[in-house]
Amino acid sequence: MNPIVYVSRIVPRYRVPVLERLNERLDGRLVVCAGVPPGTSSLNTLTEQREAPAYRTAPVQNLWLRGESLHAHRGLKRALTAHGKPAVVLAEESPRSLTLPWLLRYAKQLGAGTAIWGHFSSNNRPFDPSRWPDRYRVWLARHADAAVCYTDGIRNLLRPHVPAEKLFVARNTLDTDRLFRLREGLEREGREAVRRRIGIPEGHAVLSFIGRLIPSKGTELLLDTFAQIRARRPATLLIIGDGPEREAMQQRTSFEPIPDVHFLGAMARWERSAPYLFASDVMLMPGYLGLAVNHAFAFGVPVVSREAPAGIRFHSPEVEFVDDGITGRLVPWATPEDLPAAVQDVLTHHDRYADAALDYATKHLSLDVMVDGLVDAIRYAGG
């Protein structure tokens, strides 16, 4: 049977399990065409892979222009047919890609169906199809046979502008099947035993943070909030991640001081980070939210963060999974002083929040749920 070709700038490590599951569902027909980041890019840490993926590949060369602001593929024409004439071409939706319109046109010349998959809007400004960036994204969605959105909210943005039958949702996620297995192993050990093993003092509330230590993640507010909580009750903060703000954060915890803050560094292997997340009562993420939501929910950890500033999304689409008062708390952007009370609310009603977070992950954030949306779109695009 003819291959299904996925074209992307790069393949982040977290995306590999999704593509492998998709390949299984497509009876081994998936071919991935992608390149690598620039040599000095921070994206290189996201693309390191230890084993060959369980799908076929047709590498292409990336041309990066103006830093990483613009992009083009070289050798794409040859790669598209390297394993036979494609039945469907699934492309990463990126307004930065100069070759994407050509790709859609050439795929149709080959007689292939076309689908694009991605954000379809910016985190940094309101969605406004009267402005050229969003008008271009709508144009791409209309010209492809199918458009695959990360969340229901993104699909709703496109609905007034794109025929509804062309819109699909593949709810963005991690390899939650693997995360669930890690959690189940830790449950057999028991939470209190895990906490003792990693050195959490008895009776402490445990807050965690996972992500790069950069200002947009709310690193200063993270320490502000924890200091207020720590002044009221015994508590520990586990910081999983690294970045340019780490040194200043460590100095502040020493000088003020703010006790019981543990800088654990970046943990690429989930087996390393799993005990710390399993031991957590709440994940406190005062700034930009992304797939950390999925990571937390897979361990039954509610998330506390802030709503986006007025008029923009700010967060990645995964913020939609945090249902205020159900799976976590989102306080107004303008009142960050509400964060300690939100954390305390989750701690007070921890079992209810934790059960809801895990239930949401189990029902809505599995690999199969995501791949269902991709398969439906590919079948539709293939006619």
Secondary structure, DSSP 8 states (H G I E B T S, - for coil): ---EEEE-S---GGGHHHHHHHHHHTTT-EEEE-----TT-TTHHHH--SS--SSEE---EEEEETTTTEEEEESHHHHHTTTS--SEEEEEE-TTBTTHHHHHHHHHHTT-EEEEEE--S-SSS---TTSHHHHHHHHHHHHSSEEEESSHHHHHHHTTTS-GGGEEE------HHHHHHHHHHHHHH-HHHHHHHTT--TT-EEEEEES--SGGGTHHHHHHHHHHHHHHS-EEEEEEB--TTHHHHHHHHHHTT--SEEEEE---SHHHHHHHHHT-SEEE--S--STHHHHHHHTT--EEEE---TTS--S-GGGGG--BTTTEEEE-TT-GGGHHHHHHHHHHTHHHHHHHHHHHHHHHSSHHHHHHHHHHHHHHHH-
